[in-house]
Amino acid sequence: MDVLWSPWRYRYIAGLERQDDGATTGCPFCRIPAEARDPENFVLYRGRHNFVILNIHPYINGHVMIVPYAHVATLAALPAEAGYEMFDLTRRLTEILAQEYRAMGCNVGMNLGQAAGAGIADHLHMHIMPRWFGDVNFITTIAETRVLPEDLPTTYARLCPYFDQFPLAGQSPA
């Protein structure tokens, strides 16, 4: 695989320093919901137990994540209410991506632990990515490089309006 230098990504990686006791400091998934900068952080929705955010390193256009507010690394440590809400949001996000992006399917999943490929292994999160038949382009096949034609502000603007239309189960529409 060829190497593409992305020094802009270092700011993200450098924010994951560890204390001597092994606890994560600077966890972006803890920092982001504490800030009042949802558009800049690409936070699409804040639920009771989870928030929805764009992946700032997307694999494909429309790549979103559901992140619990609780800083937990395993499913066993996730509070049940957060798990129920996460699955409800997952279901709703697949509907949103199908409607807005005309997705023919979705990849939904988690990388649990560093050995499984988790970039932020200490804070559980769910990935949802729209997919289409033939969505691999020539540069991915030949150069093992992804090309994403849509920038994050455009994706954010496209998805934001849907969250007024999809309240959580048990809530009435705004």
Secondary structure, DSSP 4 states (H G I P E B T S, - for coil): ------GGGHHHHHT--B-TTS-BSS-HHHHHHHSS-HHHHTEEEE-SSEEEEE-SS-SSTT-EEEEESS--SSTTTS-HHHHHHHHHHHHHHHHHHHHHH--SEEEEE---SGGGT-SSTTS--EEEEEE-TT---HHHHHHS-----S-HHHHHHHHTTHHHH-PPTT----
